[in-house]
Amino acid sequence: MSNHQLQYDTLLSHYSNSLEAISLLREYRPYFELIPSLRRPSDSLISIPFPVVQLTSPNLTQRHVQLECDLALIMCDPDWKVKTGREIFVFIHRPNEDYSALLQRWRQVEVLLGEEYYWLMPWKHRSIISDRGEYHYPLFVTLDYSPNRIAKGLEGASLPHAKVADIELDLPPDTEENQENQICDPTQ
């Protein structure tokens, strides 16, 4: 696995935890302010990696579709245990993905969200009503490996984005990078 793919996977696994996703929202203050309660953050935000929705067409046929975003962050009222109608869709720049492909993923999500849909919620949150949200917000995340043209394009298009740096990688014990970092014991 390449180092860039490892960075992407590490970031995705990190923000799959709702409490860690809050730290991402701190990078873009307007979205951080959408969190209903910071006193009860684990009840205020649901993080869904590679989310799936059930689309219902006007003729009442249903189909399941995986959204092209990396994470969906769904805001919930911690007292009433209901969605607030605000949904943030996180698009992490993938290794070797260009600006046009990143934007295309957001546009595909926008098209699907124009239809009637229901969330396939994680098992822990099955009791929460999963109907469509009223407000959809994209958040683009760039990493150290992301070319400058992507951040420049996001700024030019006035799309919200955050740059994440200093990701601590979970390297498998047999990789070259990890072997170089180990201290050699002369007695072995």
Biotite code that builds the C-alpha atoms (Angstrom):
import biotite.structure as struc

atoms = struc.array([
    struc.Atom([0.000, 0.000, 0.000], chain_id="A", res_id=1, res_name="MET", atom_name="CA", element="C"),
    struc.Atom([1.388, 3.387, -0.934], chain_id="A", res_id=2, res_name="SER", atom_name="CA", element="C"),
    struc.Atom([2.120, 6.013, 1.688], chain_id="A", res_id=3, res_name="ASN", atom_name="CA", element="C"),
    struc.Atom([-0.567, 8.309, 0.227], chain_id="A", res_id=4, res_name="HIS", atom_name="CA", element="C"),
    struc.Atom([-3.195, 5.564, 0.336], chain_id="A", res_id=5, res_name="GLN", atom_name="CA", element="C"),
    struc.Atom([-2.175, 4.874, 3.928], chain_id="A", res_id=6, res_name="LEU", atom_name="CA", element="C"),
    struc.Atom([-2.643, 8.562, 4.786], chain_id="A", res_id=7, res_name="GLN", atom_name="CA", element="C"),
    struc.Atom([-6.093, 8.537, 3.190], chain_id="A", res_id=8, res_name="TYR", atom_name="CA", element="C"),
    struc.Atom([-7.169, 5.353, 5.015], chain_id="A", res_id=9, res_name="ASP", atom_name="CA", element="C"),
    struc.Atom([-5.808, 6.629, 8.321], chain_id="A", res_id=10, res_name="THR", atom_name="CA", element="C"),
    struc.Atom([-7.742, 9.871, 7.976], chain_id="A", res_id=11, res_name="LEU", atom_name="CA", element="C"),
    struc.Atom([-10.919, 8.038, 6.967], chain_id="A", res_id=12, res_name="LEU", atom_name="CA", element="C"),
    struc.Atom([-10.704, 5.684, 9.946], chain_id="A", res_id=13, res_name="SER", atom_name="CA", element="C"),
    struc.Atom([-9.925, 8.603, 12.253], chain_id="A", res_id=14, res_name="HIS", atom_name="CA", element="C"),
    struc.Atom([-12.978, 10.643, 11.229], chain_id="A", res_id=15, res_name="TYR", atom_name="CA", element="C"),
    struc.Atom([-15.270, 7.606, 11.248], chain_id="A", res_id=16, res_name="SER", atom_name="CA", element="C"),
    struc.Atom([-15.366, 8.218, 15.001], chain_id="A", res_id=17, res_name="ASN", atom_name="CA", element="C"),
    struc.Atom([-17.909, 10.962, 15.710], chain_id="A", res_id=18, res_name="SER", atom_name="CA", element="C"),
    struc.Atom([-15.801, 12.571, 18.430], chain_id="A", res_id=19, res_name="LEU", atom_name="CA", element="C"),
    struc.Atom([-12.806, 12.772, 16.090], chain_id="A", res_id=20, res_name="GLU", atom_name="CA", element="C"),
    struc.Atom([-15.006, 14.173, 13.306], chain_id="A", res_id=21, res_name="ALA", atom_name="CA", element="C"),
    struc.Atom([-15.685, 17.156, 15.558], chain_id="A", res_id=22, res_name="ILE", atom_name="CA", element="C"),
    struc.Atom([-11.984, 18.041, 15.341], chain_id="A", res_id=23, res_name="SER", atom_name="CA", element="C"),
    struc.Atom([-12.365, 18.129, 11.538], chain_id="A", res_id=24, res_name="LEU", atom_name="CA", element="C"),
    struc.Atom([-15.316, 20.505, 11.852], chain_id="A", res_id=25, res_name="LEU", atom_name="CA", element="C"),
    struc.Atom([-13.169, 22.785, 14.028], chain_id="A", res_id=26, res_name="ARG", atom_name="CA", element="C"),
    struc.Atom([-11.069, 23.362, 10.915], chain_id="A", res_id=27, res_name="GLU", atom_name="CA", element="C"),
    struc.Atom([-14.085, 24.964, 9.230], chain_id="A", res_id=28, res_name="TYR", atom_name="CA", element="C"),
    struc.Atom([-15.811, 27.073, 11.874], chain_id="A", res_id=29, res_name="ARG", atom_name="CA", element="C"),
    struc.Atom([-19.212, 27.626, 10.173], chain_id="A", res_id=30, res_name="PRO", atom_name="CA", element="C"),
    struc.Atom([-19.766, 23.852, 10.217], chain_id="A", res_id=31, res_name="TYR", atom_name="CA", element="C"),
    struc.Atom([-18.452, 23.492, 13.752], chain_id="A", res_id=32, res_name="PHE", atom_name="CA", element="C"),
    struc.Atom([-21.185, 25.887, 14.841], chain_id="A", res_id=33, res_name="GLU", atom_name="CA", element="C"),
    struc.Atom([-23.822, 23.531, 13.385], chain_id="A", res_id=34, res_name="LEU", atom_name="CA", element="C"),
    struc.Atom([-23.179, 20.952, 16.125], chain_id="A", res_id=35, res_name="ILE", atom_name="CA", element="C"),
    struc.Atom([-26.272, 21.025, 18.373], chain_id="A", res_id=36, res_name="PRO", atom_name="CA", element="C"),
    struc.Atom([-24.465, 20.403, 21.668], chain_id="A", res_id=37, res_name="SER", atom_name="CA", element="C"),
    struc.Atom([-20.790, 20.274, 22.561], chain_id="A", res_id=38, res_name="LEU", atom_name="CA", element="C"),
    struc.Atom([-21.709, 19.124, 26.067], chain_id="A", res_id=39, res_name="ARG", atom_name="CA", element="C"),
    struc.Atom([-23.009, 15.883, 24.571], chain_id="A", res_id=40, res_name="ARG", atom_name="CA", element="C"),
    struc.Atom([-21.012, 15.532, 21.362], chain_id="A", res_id=41, res_name="PRO", atom_name="CA", element="C"),
    struc.Atom([-21.436, 11.770, 20.978], chain_id="A", res_id=42, res_name="SER", atom_name="CA", element="C"),
    struc.Atom([-25.227, 12.262, 20.897], chain_id="A", res_id=43, res_name="ASP", atom_name="CA", element="C"),
    struc.Atom([-25.040, 15.324, 18.613], chain_id="A", res_id=44, res_name="SER", atom_name="CA", element="C"),
    struc.Atom([-23.171, 13.919, 15.624], chain_id="A", res_id=45, res_name="LEU", atom_name="CA", element="C"),
    struc.Atom([-23.364, 10.657, 13.715], chain_id="A", res_id=46, res_name="ILE", atom_name="CA", element="C"),
    struc.Atom([-20.449, 9.839, 11.431], chain_id="A", res_id=47, res_name="SER", atom_name="CA", element="C"),
    struc.Atom([-21.204, 7.392, 8.609], chain_id="A", res_id=48, res_name="ILE", atom_name="CA", element="C"),
    struc.Atom([-18.275, 6.253, 6.435], chain_id="A", res_id=49, res_name="PRO", atom_name="CA", element="C"),
    struc.Atom([-19.194, 5.487, 2.799], chain_id="A", res_id=50, res_name="PHE", atom_name="CA", element="C"),
    struc.Atom([-22.890, 6.196, 3.439], chain_id="A", res_id=51, res_name="PRO", atom_name="CA", element="C"),
    struc.Atom([-25.739, 4.394, 1.721], chain_id="A", res_id=52, res_name="VAL", atom_name="CA", element="C"),
    struc.Atom([-29.192, 5.842, 1.129], chain_id="A", res_id=53, res_name="VAL", atom_name="CA", element="C"),
    struc.Atom([-32.441, 4.301, -0.028], chain_id="A", res_id=54, res_name="GLN", atom_name="CA", element="C"),
    struc.Atom([-33.868, 6.259, -2.946], chain_id="A", res_id=55, res_name="LEU", atom_name="CA", element="C"),
    struc.Atom([-37.614, 6.251, -3.482], chain_id="A", res_id=56, res_name="THR", atom_name="CA", element="C"),
    struc.Atom([-38.790, 7.273, -6.939], chain_id="A", res_id=57, res_name="SER", atom_name="CA", element="C"),
    struc.Atom([-42.232, 8.806, -7.686], chain_id="A", res_id=58, res_name="PRO", atom_name="CA", element="C"),
    struc.Atom([-43.549, 5.375, -8.783], chain_id="A", res_id=59, res_name="ASN", atom_name="CA", element="C"),
    struc.Atom([-42.563, 4.051, -5.303], chain_id="A", res_id=60, res_name="LEU", atom_name="CA", element="C"),
    struc.Atom([-39.714, 1.828, -6.470], chain_id="A", res_id=61, res_name="THR", atom_name="CA", element="C"),
    struc.Atom([-36.795, 1.733, -4.077], chain_id="A", res_id=62, res_name="GLN", atom_name="CA", element="C"),
    struc.Atom([-33.097, 1.165, -4.569], chain_id="A", res_id=63, res_name="ARG", atom_name="CA", element="C"),
    struc.Atom([-30.004, 1.462, -2.411], chain_id="A", res_id=64, res_name="HIS", atom_name="CA", element="C"),
    struc.Atom([-27.176, 3.728, -3.549], chain_id="A", res_id=65, res_name="VAL", atom_name="CA", element="C"),
    struc.Atom([-23.773, 4.360, -1.997], chain_id="A", res_id=66, res_name="GLN", atom_name="CA", element="C"),
    struc.Atom([-23.018, 8.074, -2.034], chain_id="A", res_id=67, res_name="LEU", atom_name="CA", element="C"),
    struc.Atom([-19.725, 9.125, -3.597], chain_id="A", res_id=68, res_name="GLU", atom_name="CA", element="C"),
    struc.Atom([-18.576, 10.935, -0.448], chain_id="A", res_id=69, res_name="CYS", atom_name="CA", element="C"),
    struc.Atom([-16.196, 9.505, 2.137], chain_id="A", res_id=70, res_name="ASP", atom_name="CA", element="C"),
    struc.Atom([-18.236, 10.444, 5.204], chain_id="A", res_id=71, res_name="LEU", atom_name="CA", element="C"),
    struc.Atom([-21.650, 11.777, 6.044], chain_id="A", res_id=72, res_name="ALA", atom_name="CA", element="C"),
    struc.Atom([-21.909, 13.752, 9.289], chain_id="A", res_id=73, res_name="LEU", atom_name="CA", element="C"),
    struc.Atom([-25.484, 13.936, 10.501], chain_id="A", res_id=74, res_name="ILE", atom_name="CA", element="C"),
    struc.Atom([-26.476, 16.419, 13.208], chain_id="A", res_id=75, res_name="MET", atom_name="CA", element="C"),
    struc.Atom([-28.848, 15.200, 15.928], chain_id="A", res_id=76, res_name="CYS", atom_name="CA", element="C"),
    struc.Atom([-30.653, 16.848, 18.815], chain_id="A", res_id=77, res_name="ASP", atom_name="CA", element="C"),
    struc.Atom([-29.171, 15.067, 21.854], chain_id="A", res_id=78, res_name="PRO", atom_name="CA", element="C"),
    struc.Atom([-32.312, 15.486, 23.967], chain_id="A", res_id=79, res_name="ASP", atom_name="CA", element="C"),
    struc.Atom([-34.936, 14.404, 21.454], chain_id="A", res_id=80, res_name="TRP", atom_name="CA", element="C"),
    struc.Atom([-32.677, 11.891, 19.635], chain_id="A", res_id=81, res_name="LYS", atom_name="CA", element="C"),
    struc.Atom([-33.813, 13.153, 16.222], chain_id="A", res_id=82, res_name="VAL", atom_name="CA", element="C"),
    struc.Atom([-31.934, 14.476, 13.190], chain_id="A", res_id=83, res_name="LYS", atom_name="CA", element="C"),
    struc.Atom([-31.855, 18.253, 12.880], chain_id="A", res_id=84, res_name="THR", atom_name="CA", element="C"),
    struc.Atom([-32.006, 18.192, 9.081], chain_id="A", res_id=85, res_name="GLY", atom_name="CA", element="C"),
    struc.Atom([-28.410, 19.372, 8.628], chain_id="A", res_id=86, res_name="ARG", atom_name="CA", element="C"),
    struc.Atom([-26.064, 16.982, 6.861], chain_id="A", res_id=87, res_name="GLU", atom_name="CA", element="C"),
    struc.Atom([-22.390, 17.493, 6.059], chain_id="A", res_id=88, res_name="ILE", atom_name="CA", element="C"),
    struc.Atom([-20.820, 15.454, 3.291], chain_id="A", res_id=89, res_name="PHE", atom_name="CA", element="C"),
    struc.Atom([-17.049, 15.056, 3.600], chain_id="A", res_id=90, res_name="VAL", atom_name="CA", element="C"),
    struc.Atom([-14.946, 14.522, 0.487], chain_id="A", res_id=91, res_name="PHE", atom_name="CA", element="C"),
    struc.Atom([-11.386, 13.525, 1.357], chain_id="A", res_id=92, res_name="ILE", atom_name="CA", element="C"),
    struc.Atom([-8.985, 13.998, -1.545], chain_id="A", res_id=93, res_name="HIS", atom_name="CA", element="C"),
    struc.Atom([-8.002, 10.508, -2.635], chain_id="A", res_id=94, res_name="ARG", atom_name="CA", element="C"),
    struc.Atom([-4.512, 9.622, -3.877], chain_id="A", res_id=95, res_name="PRO", atom_name="CA", element="C"),
    struc.Atom([-4.137, 10.327, -7.613], chain_id="A", res_id=96, res_name="ASN", atom_name="CA", element="C"),
    struc.Atom([-7.560, 12.031, -7.749], chain_id="A", res_id=97, res_name="GLU", atom_name="CA", element="C"),
    struc.Atom([-7.630, 15.253, -9.730], chain_id="A", res_id=98, res_name="ASP", atom_name="CA", element="C"),
    struc.Atom([-9.724, 18.346, -9.072], chain_id="A", res_id=99, res_name="TYR", atom_name="CA", element="C"),
    struc.Atom([-12.350, 17.470, -11.661], chain_id="A", res_id=100, res_name="SER", atom_name="CA", element="C"),
    struc.Atom([-12.895, 13.970, -10.216], chain_id="A", res_id=101, res_name="ALA", atom_name="CA", element="C"),
    struc.Atom([-13.216, 15.398, -6.696], chain_id="A", res_id=102, res_name="LEU", atom_name="CA", element="C"),
    struc.Atom([-15.857, 17.902, -7.836], chain_id="A", res_id=103, res_name="LEU", atom_name="CA", element="C"),
    struc.Atom([-17.619, 15.222, -9.868], chain_id="A", res_id=104, res_name="GLN", atom_name="CA", element="C"),
    struc.Atom([-18.115, 13.155, -6.697], chain_id="A", res_id=105, res_name="ARG", atom_name="CA", element="C"),
    struc.Atom([-19.846, 16.139, -5.023], chain_id="A", res_id=106, res_name="TRP", atom_name="CA", element="C"),
    struc.Atom([-22.027, 16.781, -8.060], chain_id="A", res_id=107, res_name="ARG", atom_name="CA", element="C"),
    struc.Atom([-23.148, 13.135, -8.116], chain_id="A", res_id=108, res_name="GLN", atom_name="CA", element="C"),
    struc.Atom([-24.132, 13.381, -4.451], chain_id="A", res_id=109, res_name="VAL", atom_name="CA", element="C"),
    struc.Atom([-26.041, 16.616, -5.157], chain_id="A", res_id=110, res_name="GLU", atom_name="CA", element="C"),
    struc.Atom([-28.015, 14.914, -7.926], chain_id="A", res_id=111, res_name="VAL", atom_name="CA", element="C"),
    struc.Atom([-28.945, 11.941, -5.729], chain_id="A", res_id=112, res_name="LEU", atom_name="CA", element="C"),
    struc.Atom([-29.936, 14.177, -2.817], chain_id="A", res_id=113, res_name="LEU", atom_name="CA", element="C"),
    struc.Atom([-32.456, 15.888, -5.092], chain_id="A", res_id=114, res_name="GLY", atom_name="CA", element="C"),
    struc.Atom([-34.585, 12.741, -4.921], chain_id="A", res_id=115, res_name="GLU", atom_name="CA", element="C"),
    struc.Atom([-36.543, 11.421, -1.960], chain_id="A", res_id=116, res_name="GLU", atom_name="CA", element="C"),
    struc.Atom([-34.141, 9.375, 0.176], chain_id="A", res_id=117, res_name="TYR", atom_name="CA", element="C"),
    struc.Atom([-33.778, 7.676, 3.533], chain_id="A", res_id=118, res_name="TYR", atom_name="CA", element="C"),
    struc.Atom([-30.559, 6.895, 5.350], chain_id="A", res_id=119, res_name="TRP", atom_name="CA", element="C"),
    struc.Atom([-29.410, 3.389, 6.073], chain_id="A", res_id=120, res_name="LEU", atom_name="CA", element="C"),
    struc.Atom([-28.284, 4.245, 9.576], chain_id="A", res_id=121, res_name="MET", atom_name="CA", element="C"),
    struc.Atom([-25.560, 2.426, 11.521], chain_id="A", res_id=122, res_name="PRO", atom_name="CA", element="C"),
    struc.Atom([-26.933, -0.254, 13.817], chain_id="A", res_id=123, res_name="TRP", atom_name="CA", element="C"),
    struc.Atom([-26.338, 1.872, 16.933], chain_id="A", res_id=124, res_name="LYS", atom_name="CA", element="C"),
    struc.Atom([-28.554, 4.656, 15.527], chain_id="A", res_id=125, res_name="HIS", atom_name="CA", element="C"),
    struc.Atom([-31.346, 2.578, 13.950], chain_id="A", res_id=126, res_name="ARG", atom_name="CA", element="C"),
    struc.Atom([-33.976, 4.180, 16.208], chain_id="A", res_id=127, res_name="SER", atom_name="CA", element="C"),
    struc.Atom([-33.357, 7.658, 14.758], chain_id="A", res_id=128, res_name="ILE", atom_name="CA", element="C"),
    struc.Atom([-35.764, 8.688, 12.014], chain_id="A", res_id=129, res_name="ILE", atom_name="CA", element="C"),
    struc.Atom([-33.725, 8.450, 8.844], chain_id="A", res_id=130, res_name="SER", atom_name="CA", element="C"),
    struc.Atom([-35.595, 10.681, 6.400], chain_id="A", res_id=131, res_name="ASP", atom_name="CA", element="C"),
    struc.Atom([-33.847, 13.152, 4.124], chain_id="A", res_id=132, res_name="ARG", atom_name="CA", element="C"),
    struc.Atom([-32.145, 16.257, 5.440], chain_id="A", res_id=133, res_name="GLY", atom_name="CA", element="C"),
    struc.Atom([-33.197, 19.782, 4.662], chain_id="A", res_id=134, res_name="GLU", atom_name="CA", element="C"),
    struc.Atom([-29.710, 21.277, 4.327], chain_id="A", res_id=135, res_name="TYR", atom_name="CA", element="C"),
    struc.Atom([-26.724, 19.653, 2.611], chain_id="A", res_id=136, res_name="HIS", atom_name="CA", element="C"),
    struc.Atom([-23.227, 20.989, 3.171], chain_id="A", res_id=137, res_name="TYR", atom_name="CA", element="C"),
    struc.Atom([-20.059, 19.755, 1.417], chain_id="A", res_id=138, res_name="PRO", atom_name="CA", element="C"),
    struc.Atom([-16.658, 19.808, 3.118], chain_id="A", res_id=139, res_name="LEU", atom_name="CA", element="C"),
    struc.Atom([-13.549, 19.027, 1.089], chain_id="A", res_id=140, res_name="PHE", atom_name="CA", element="C"),
    struc.Atom([-10.434, 17.791, 2.862], chain_id="A", res_id=141, res_name="VAL", atom_name="CA", element="C"),
    struc.Atom([-6.954, 18.025, 1.374], chain_id="A", res_id=142, res_name="THR", atom_name="CA", element="C"),
    struc.Atom([-3.832, 16.353, 2.694], chain_id="A", res_id=143, res_name="LEU", atom_name="CA", element="C"),
    struc.Atom([-0.097, 16.909, 2.355], chain_id="A", res_id=144, res_name="ASP", atom_name="CA", element="C"),
    struc.Atom([-0.008, 14.912, -0.887], chain_id="A", res_id=145, res_name="TYR", atom_name="CA", element="C"),
    struc.Atom([-2.793, 16.998, -2.470], chain_id="A", res_id=146, res_name="SER", atom_name="CA", element="C"),
    struc.Atom([-1.561, 19.238, -5.312], chain_id="A", res_id=147, res_name="PRO", atom_name="CA", element="C"),
    struc.Atom([-1.873, 22.997, -4.711], chain_id="A", res_id=148, res_name="ASN", atom_name="CA", element="C"),
    struc.Atom([-4.195, 23.302, -7.721], chain_id="A", res_id=149, res_name="ARG", atom_name="CA", element="C"),
    struc.Atom([-6.910, 21.431, -5.809], chain_id="A", res_id=150, res_name="ILE", atom_name="CA", element="C"),
    struc.Atom([-6.935, 23.867, -2.863], chain_id="A", res_id=151, res_name="ALA", atom_name="CA", element="C"),
    struc.Atom([-6.725, 26.746, -5.337], chain_id="A", res_id=152, res_name="LYS", atom_name="CA", element="C"),
    struc.Atom([-9.682, 25.368, -7.300], chain_id="A", res_id=153, res_name="GLY", atom_name="CA", element="C"),
    struc.Atom([-11.759, 24.864, -4.145], chain_id="A", res_id=154, res_name="LEU", atom_name="CA", element="C"),
    struc.Atom([-11.032, 28.425, -3.056], chain_id="A", res_id=155, res_name="GLU", atom_name="CA", element="C"),
    struc.Atom([-11.863, 29.741, -6.521], chain_id="A", res_id=156, res_name="GLY", atom_name="CA", element="C"),
    struc.Atom([-15.191, 27.879, -6.515], chain_id="A", res_id=157, res_name="ALA", atom_name="CA", element="C"),
    struc.Atom([-15.901, 29.145, -2.961], chain_id="A", res_id=158, res_name="SER", atom_name="CA", element="C"),
    struc.Atom([-16.259, 25.586, -1.676], chain_id="A", res_id=159, res_name="LEU", atom_name="CA", element="C"),
    struc.Atom([-15.548, 24.911, 2.002], chain_id="A", res_id=160, res_name="PRO", atom_name="CA", element="C"),
    struc.Atom([-12.344, 23.009, 2.580], chain_id="A", res_id=161, res_name="HIS", atom_name="CA", element="C"),
    struc.Atom([-9.858, 22.134, 5.273], chain_id="A", res_id=162, res_name="ALA", atom_name="CA", element="C"),
    struc.Atom([-6.253, 21.028, 5.001], chain_id="A", res_id=163, res_name="LYS", atom_name="CA", element="C"),
    struc.Atom([-5.237, 18.254, 7.344], chain_id="A", res_id=164, res_name="VAL", atom_name="CA", element="C"),
    struc.Atom([-1.551, 17.816, 8.102], chain_id="A", res_id=165, res_name="ALA", atom_name="CA", element="C"),
    struc.Atom([0.547, 15.712, 10.442], chain_id="A", res_id=166, res_name="ASP", atom_name="CA", element="C"),
    struc.Atom([-1.336, 12.441, 10.183], chain_id="A", res_id=167, res_name="ILE", atom_name="CA", element="C"),
    struc.Atom([0.139, 9.751, 12.384], chain_id="A", res_id=168, res_name="GLU", atom_name="CA", element="C"),
    struc.Atom([0.284, 6.679, 10.174], chain_id="A", res_id=169, res_name="LEU", atom_name="CA", element="C"),
    struc.Atom([-0.379, 3.165, 11.443], chain_id="A", res_id=170, res_name="ASP", atom_name="CA", element="C"),
    struc.Atom([2.391, 1.388, 9.561], chain_id="A", res_id=171, res_name="LEU", atom_name="CA", element="C"),
    struc.Atom([2.411, -2.405, 9.466], chain_id="A", res_id=172, res_name="PRO", atom_name="CA", element="C"),
    struc.Atom([5.531, -3.842, 11.148], chain_id="A", res_id=173, res_name="PRO", atom_name="CA", element="C"),
    struc.Atom([7.058, -5.154, 7.917], chain_id="A", res_id=174, res_name="ASP", atom_name="CA", element="C"),
    struc.Atom([7.099, -1.930, 5.864], chain_id="A", res_id=175, res_name="THR", atom_name="CA", element="C"),
    struc.Atom([10.365, -0.276, 4.906], chain_id="A", res_id=176, res_name="GLU", atom_name="CA", element="C"),
    struc.Atom([9.402, 3.004, 6.571], chain_id="A", res_id=177, res_name="GLU", atom_name="CA", element="C"),
    struc.Atom([8.746, 1.255, 9.863], chain_id="A", res_id=178, res_name="ASN", atom_name="CA", element="C"),
    struc.Atom([11.913, -0.843, 9.686], chain_id="A", res_id=179, res_name="GLN", atom_name="CA", element="C"),
    struc.Atom([14.006, 2.298, 9.200], chain_id="A", res_id=180, res_name="GLU", atom_name="CA", element="C"),
    struc.Atom([12.475, 3.812, 12.331], chain_id="A", res_id=181, res_name="ASN", atom_name="CA", element="C"),
    struc.Atom([13.219, 0.818, 14.573], chain_id="A", res_id=182, res_name="GLN", atom_name="CA", element="C"),
    struc.Atom([16.309, 0.916, 16.745], chain_id="A", res_id=183, res_name="ILE", atom_name="CA", element="C"),
    struc.Atom([18.693, -1.926, 16.034], chain_id="A", res_id=184, res_name="CYS", atom_name="CA", element="C"),
    struc.Atom([19.832, -3.959, 19.025], chain_id="A", res_id=185, res_name="ASP", atom_name="CA", element="C"),
    struc.Atom([23.521, -4.916, 18.566], chain_id="A", res_id=186, res_name="PRO", atom_name="CA", element="C"),
    struc.Atom([23.096, -8.058, 20.687], chain_id="A", res_id=187, res_name="THR", atom_name="CA", element="C"),
    struc.Atom([20.762, -9.656, 18.148], chain_id="A", res_id=188, res_name="GLN", atom_name="CA", element="C"),
])
